[in-house]
Amino acid sequence: MRAFTQLKVWQAAHQLTLEVYGTTSSFPRDEAYGLTSQLRRASSSIAANIAEGGGRDGDAELRRFCSISAGSASELEYHLLLAKDLGLISADDHGRLNQQTIDVKRMLAGLMQKLKADG
C-alpha cells in the first residue's frame, strides 16, 4: 500500500480536477448532464484510479490503475477539445488545461515505467 496523496502524479491530477471543476462551473445549465459531467468525471477518474491503485496490493496493481488513469486523461483531452470547439471554454483555458493533462499523462507514463522496472 502506498500513501497516494504523497505521489506527485496524484497531486497534479487532483489539482487538474479542481481546475476542471472551476472552469466548468460557468458552463450553461443545459450542459449539466452532458459535457460538464463528462469533463468532471474524466478528470476525477484520473486521481481516483491512482488512489485506488495505491490502496491495492503491490506495484503491479498500481501500474494497472495508472494505465486506467492514462485512459481517463486521454478522454479528458478529447472533452476539453470539444468544449473549446463548442465555445464553452476559451482557447487560453483549453491550452492551460490540456497542457496540465499532458503533463499528468507524462507523469503516469514515468511512474508506470518505474513500477515495471522495479517489478
C-alpha positions as CSV (number, residue, x, y, z in Angstrom):
1,M,0.0,0.0,0.0
2,R,1.2,3.5,-0.8
3,A,0.0,6.8,0.6
4,F,-1.4,8.1,-2.7
5,T,-1.5,11.7,-1.5
6,Q,2.3,11.6,-1.5
7,L,2.5,10.7,-5.1
8,K,3.3,13.8,-7.2
9,V,1.2,12.5,-10.1
10,W,-1.8,12.2,-7.8
11,Q,-1.2,15.8,-6.6
12,A,-1.0,17.0,-10.2
13,A,-4.1,15.1,-11.1
14,H,-6.0,16.4,-8.1
15,Q,-5.1,20.0,-9.0
16,L,-6.2,19.4,-12.6
17,T,-9.6,18.1,-11.3
18,L,-10.0,21.2,-9.1
19,E,-9.3,23.4,-12.1
20,V,-11.7,21.5,-14.3
21,Y,-14.4,21.9,-11.7
22,G,-13.7,25.6,-11.5
23,T,-13.7,26.0,-15.3
24,T,-16.9,24.1,-15.8
25,S,-18.8,25.9,-13.1
26,S,-19.7,28.6,-15.6
27,F,-21.0,26.2,-18.3
28,P,-24.6,26.5,-19.4
29,R,-27.1,24.8,-17.2
30,D,-28.2,22.6,-20.1
31,E,-24.7,21.0,-20.1
32,A,-25.0,19.8,-16.5
33,Y,-25.6,16.2,-17.5
34,G,-23.6,16.5,-20.7
35,L,-20.2,17.9,-21.2
36,T,-19.9,19.4,-17.7
37,S,-20.4,15.9,-16.2
38,Q,-18.1,14.2,-18.7
39,L,-15.3,16.6,-18.1
40,R,-15.6,16.3,-14.3
41,R,-15.9,12.5,-14.4
42,A,-12.9,12.1,-16.7
43,S,-10.7,14.4,-14.6
44,S,-11.7,13.0,-11.2
45,S,-11.2,9.5,-12.6
46,I,-7.5,10.1,-13.1
47,A,-6.8,10.9,-9.5
48,A,-9.4,8.3,-8.2
49,N,-7.7,5.5,-10.1
50,I,-4.3,6.5,-8.8
51,A,-5.7,6.4,-5.3
52,E,-7.4,3.1,-5.8
53,G,-4.2,1.6,-7.2
54,G,-2.2,2.9,-4.3
55,G,-4.5,1.2,-1.9
56,R,-4.2,-2.2,-3.7
57,D,-1.6,-4.8,-3.0
58,G,1.7,-4.3,-4.9
59,D,3.2,-2.4,-7.7
60,A,1.5,-4.4,-10.5
61,E,-1.9,-3.3,-9.3
62,L,-0.8,0.4,-9.0
63,R,0.6,0.1,-12.5
64,R,-2.7,-1.3,-13.8
65,F,-4.7,1.5,-12.2
66,C,-2.2,4.1,-13.6
67,S,-2.9,2.7,-17.0
68,I,-6.7,3.2,-16.4
69,S,-5.9,6.8,-15.3
70,A,-4.0,7.4,-18.5
71,G,-7.1,6.4,-20.5
72,S,-9.2,8.8,-18.5
73,A,-6.6,11.5,-19.2
74,S,-6.9,10.9,-22.9
75,E,-10.7,11.1,-22.6
76,L,-10.3,14.4,-20.8
77,E,-8.1,15.7,-23.6
78,Y,-10.9,15.0,-26.1
79,H,-13.6,16.6,-23.9
80,L,-11.5,19.7,-23.4
81,L,-11.1,20.0,-27.2
82,L,-14.8,19.5,-27.7
83,A,-15.6,22.2,-25.1
84,K,-13.2,24.6,-26.9
85,D,-14.7,23.8,-30.3
86,L,-18.2,24.4,-28.9
87,G,-17.2,27.7,-27.5
88,L,-17.6,26.7,-23.8
89,I,-14.0,27.4,-22.9
90,S,-11.6,29.9,-24.2
91,A,-8.5,28.9,-26.2
92,D,-6.4,30.0,-23.3
93,D,-8.3,27.8,-20.8
94,H,-8.1,24.9,-23.2
95,G,-4.4,25.4,-23.7
96,R,-3.8,25.5,-19.9
97,L,-5.9,22.6,-19.0
98,N,-4.8,20.5,-22.0
99,Q,-1.1,21.1,-21.0
100,Q,-1.8,20.0,-17.5
101,T,-3.5,16.9,-18.8
102,I,-0.5,16.1,-21.0
103,D,1.8,16.7,-18.0
104,V,-0.2,14.2,-15.9
105,K,-0.1,11.7,-18.7
106,R,3.7,12.0,-18.9
107,M,4.0,11.6,-15.1
108,L,1.8,8.5,-15.3
109,A,4.0,7.0,-18.1
110,G,7.1,7.7,-16.0
111,L,5.6,6.1,-12.9
112,M,4.4,3.0,-14.9
113,Q,7.9,2.6,-16.3
114,K,9.4,2.8,-12.9
115,L,6.9,0.3,-11.4
116,K,7.6,-2.1,-14.3
117,A,11.4,-1.8,-13.9
118,D,11.1,-2.4,-10.1
119,G,8.7,-5.3,-10.5
